[in-house]
Amino acid sequence: MGRIYDATWGRMFSAFYDRAFAASEEAGLREMRRELLCEARGRVLELGAGTGLNLELYPREGLDSLTLTEPDPHMFKQLRQRAEKDCPGADLVQAGAEELPFPDDSFDSVVVTLVLCTVPDQSSALGEISRVLAPGGQLLFLEHVRANHLSLAKWQDRLEKPWRFLGDGCHCNRDTVSAIRAAGFQLGNIERGELPKAPAIVRPLAKGSASR
């Protein structure tokens, strides 16, 4: 019963995803995404592309190719529909971040937006990102992260398990910036901020880049 219920919730979560984020998008999240994606160049890979909210925000120049992955079948269906309208030249692949079906050094930019909170094995995902990035390649990320404020971080730890169910696998307490550094990346400029119109436990935000 547990698996059936989880699958049902996953289907519902994907159906309401865009509406759930609509207020945040309008309050500034969309512009944060756009600013990040303006830095993408060359052969670009986006992991966990979800329903395709980033598609219309990519720059029209400077990209040699755009590849999008998404493991969830319900999200992938929506991604395919949106890509046909907004970015028909994109290559879509149904795959998880921990085992990417691409050769080493395949991409110049890898993009993750609100993805590294949800991947089941963050360390393996970062290892795969490093593997598929070409020398000198960049990881562009926009992620909600563990709070620097001790009191809020404790609440993130307390509420991690129920939030993970409600968020369809989202971990609210991951120190993602430290994980990127630990994976061997050189961090670039990191902007700290807040995810607008979001519950407090997923409000702390980090946006920036890292190089291989």
C-alpha positions as CSV (number, residue, x, y, z in Angstrom):
1,M,0.0,0.0,0.0
2,G,2.8,2.4,0.8
3,R,4.3,2.2,-2.7
4,I,0.8,2.7,-4.3
5,Y,0.1,5.7,-2.1
6,D,3.5,7.2,-2.9
7,A,3.0,6.7,-6.6
8,T,-0.4,8.3,-6.3
9,W,1.0,11.3,-4.4
10,G,3.8,11.7,-7.0
11,R,1.2,11.9,-9.8
12,M,-0.8,14.5,-7.9
13,F,2.4,16.4,-7.0
14,S,3.5,16.7,-10.6
15,A,0.0,17.8,-11.6
16,F,-0.1,20.7,-9.1
17,Y,3.6,21.6,-9.3
18,D,3.3,24.6,-11.5
19,R,0.4,26.0,-9.5
20,A,2.2,25.4,-6.2
21,F,5.2,27.5,-7.4
22,A,3.1,30.2,-9.2
23,A,3.2,32.7,-6.3
24,S,7.0,32.2,-5.9
25,E,7.6,32.6,-9.6
26,E,5.7,35.8,-9.8
27,A,7.4,37.2,-6.6
28,G,10.9,36.9,-8.1
29,L,11.8,33.3,-8.6
30,R,11.4,33.4,-12.3
31,E,13.8,36.3,-12.5
32,M,16.3,34.5,-10.4
33,R,16.1,31.5,-12.8
34,R,16.5,33.9,-15.8
35,E,19.6,35.5,-14.3
36,L,21.1,32.1,-13.7
37,L,20.3,30.7,-17.1
38,C,21.9,33.7,-18.8
39,E,25.2,32.3,-17.7
40,A,24.7,29.0,-19.6
41,R,26.9,28.4,-22.6
42,G,27.9,25.8,-25.1
43,R,26.5,22.3,-24.7
44,V,24.0,22.7,-21.9
45,L,22.5,19.9,-19.7
46,E,19.7,20.6,-17.3
47,L,19.0,18.0,-14.7
48,G,15.6,17.4,-13.1
49,A,14.0,19.7,-15.6
50,G,10.6,18.9,-14.1
51,T,7.7,20.4,-16.0
52,G,10.0,22.6,-18.1
53,L,9.6,26.0,-16.3
54,N,13.1,27.0,-17.4
55,L,12.6,26.4,-21.1
56,E,11.4,29.8,-22.0
57,L,14.1,31.5,-19.9
58,Y,17.2,30.2,-21.7
59,P,19.2,32.7,-23.8
60,R,18.6,32.4,-27.5
61,E,22.3,32.9,-28.3
62,G,25.4,31.2,-27.0
63,L,23.9,27.7,-26.7
64,D,25.2,24.9,-29.0
65,S,22.7,22.4,-27.7
66,L,20.2,21.9,-24.9
67,T,19.6,18.5,-23.2
68,L,17.0,18.1,-20.5
69,T,16.7,15.1,-18.1
70,E,13.8,14.2,-15.8
71,P,13.3,10.9,-14.0
72,D,9.7,11.2,-13.0
73,P,7.4,9.9,-15.7
74,H,4.5,12.3,-14.9
75,M,6.8,15.3,-14.9
76,F,8.5,14.0,-18.1
77,K,5.2,14.0,-19.9
78,Q,4.6,17.6,-19.1
79,L,8.2,18.5,-20.0
80,R,7.8,16.9,-23.4
81,Q,4.6,18.9,-24.1
82,R,6.1,22.2,-23.0
83,A,9.3,21.5,-25.0
84,E,7.3,20.9,-28.2
85,K,6.0,24.5,-27.8
86,D,8.8,26.5,-26.2
87,C,12.0,24.7,-27.3
88,P,11.4,22.1,-30.1
89,G,15.2,21.6,-30.6
90,A,15.9,20.4,-27.1
91,D,16.9,16.8,-26.5
92,L,14.8,15.1,-23.8
93,V,16.0,12.1,-21.8
94,Q,14.2,10.3,-19.0
95,A,17.0,9.6,-16.5
96,G,18.0,10.2,-12.9
97,A,20.9,12.4,-11.9
98,E,22.8,9.6,-10.2
99,E,23.3,7.6,-13.4
100,L,23.5,9.8,-16.5
101,P,23.5,8.2,-19.9
102,F,26.2,10.5,-21.3
103,P,29.9,10.1,-22.0
104,D,32.5,11.9,-20.0
105,D,33.2,15.5,-20.8
106,S,29.9,15.9,-22.8
107,F,28.8,19.3,-21.6
108,D,30.0,22.8,-21.0
109,S,27.3,23.8,-18.6
110,V,25.1,21.8,-16.2
111,V,22.1,23.5,-14.7
112,V,20.2,22.5,-11.6
113,T,17.3,24.6,-10.2
114,L,15.6,23.3,-7.0
115,V,16.9,19.8,-7.9
116,L,19.7,18.9,-5.5
117,C,17.3,19.0,-2.6
118,T,15.4,16.1,-4.1
119,V,17.9,13.7,-5.7
120,P,18.0,10.5,-3.6
121,D,21.8,10.4,-3.5
122,Q,23.2,13.9,-3.7
123,S,26.8,12.8,-3.6
124,S,26.4,10.5,-6.6
125,A,24.5,13.1,-8.5
126,L,27.4,15.6,-8.0
127,G,29.9,13.0,-9.0
128,E,27.9,12.4,-12.3
129,I,27.8,16.2,-12.9
130,S,31.6,16.4,-12.5
131,R,32.0,13.4,-14.9
132,V,29.9,14.8,-17.7
133,L,31.3,18.3,-17.5
134,A,34.1,19.1,-19.9
135,P,37.3,20.5,-18.4
136,G,36.6,24.2,-17.6
137,G,32.9,23.5,-17.5
138,Q,30.5,25.1,-15.1
139,L,27.7,24.0,-12.7
140,L,25.0,26.6,-12.4
141,F,22.7,26.1,-9.4
142,L,19.7,27.7,-7.7
143,E,18.8,25.7,-4.6
144,H,17.1,26.1,-1.3
145,V,19.6,25.1,1.4
146,R,20.2,24.5,5.1
147,A,19.7,27.6,7.1
148,N,22.7,29.4,8.6
149,H,20.6,30.5,11.5
150,L,20.8,27.7,14.1
151,S,17.2,27.9,15.3
152,L,15.8,27.5,11.7
153,A,18.3,24.8,10.9
154,K,16.9,22.8,13.9
155,W,13.4,23.2,12.6
156,Q,14.5,22.0,9.2
157,D,15.9,18.9,10.9
158,R,12.7,18.3,12.9
159,L,10.5,18.7,9.9
160,E,12.6,17.0,7.3
161,K,10.8,13.7,7.3
162,P,7.2,15.0,6.9
163,W,8.4,17.7,4.4
164,R,10.1,15.0,2.4
165,F,6.8,13.2,1.9
166,L,4.8,16.4,1.2
167,G,7.6,17.6,-1.2
168,D,7.8,14.3,-3.1
169,G,11.3,13.5,-1.9
170,C,12.5,17.1,-1.1
171,H,15.0,17.4,1.8
172,C,14.6,20.7,3.4
173,N,17.9,20.6,5.5
174,R,20.6,19.8,2.9
175,D,23.8,21.9,3.1
176,T,24.1,21.8,-0.7
177,V,26.8,24.4,-1.1
178,S,29.1,22.5,1.2
179,A,28.3,19.3,-0.7
180,I,29.2,20.9,-4.0
181,R,32.6,22.0,-2.5
182,A,33.1,18.5,-1.1
183,A,32.5,17.0,-4.5
184,G,35.7,18.8,-5.8
185,F,34.1,21.8,-7.4
186,Q,35.6,25.3,-7.2
187,L,32.9,27.6,-6.0
188,G,32.4,30.9,-7.8
189,N,30.3,33.8,-6.7
190,I,27.5,32.6,-4.4
191,E,24.4,34.8,-3.7
192,R,22.5,34.0,-0.6
193,G,18.8,35.0,-0.4
194,E,15.3,33.7,0.1
195,L,12.9,31.6,-1.9
196,P,10.0,34.0,-2.2
197,K,6.5,33.1,-0.9
198,A,7.8,29.8,0.5
199,P,7.5,28.1,3.9
200,A,10.3,29.1,6.3
201,I,12.1,25.7,6.2
202,V,12.7,26.0,2.5
203,R,13.2,29.7,2.3
204,P,17.1,30.0,2.6
205,L,18.4,30.1,-1.0
206,A,21.8,29.9,-2.7
207,K,22.4,30.9,-6.3
208,G,25.7,30.7,-8.0
209,S,28.2,28.7,-10.1
210,A,31.0,26.2,-9.6
211,S,33.7,25.0,-11.9
212,R,35.1,21.6,-12.4
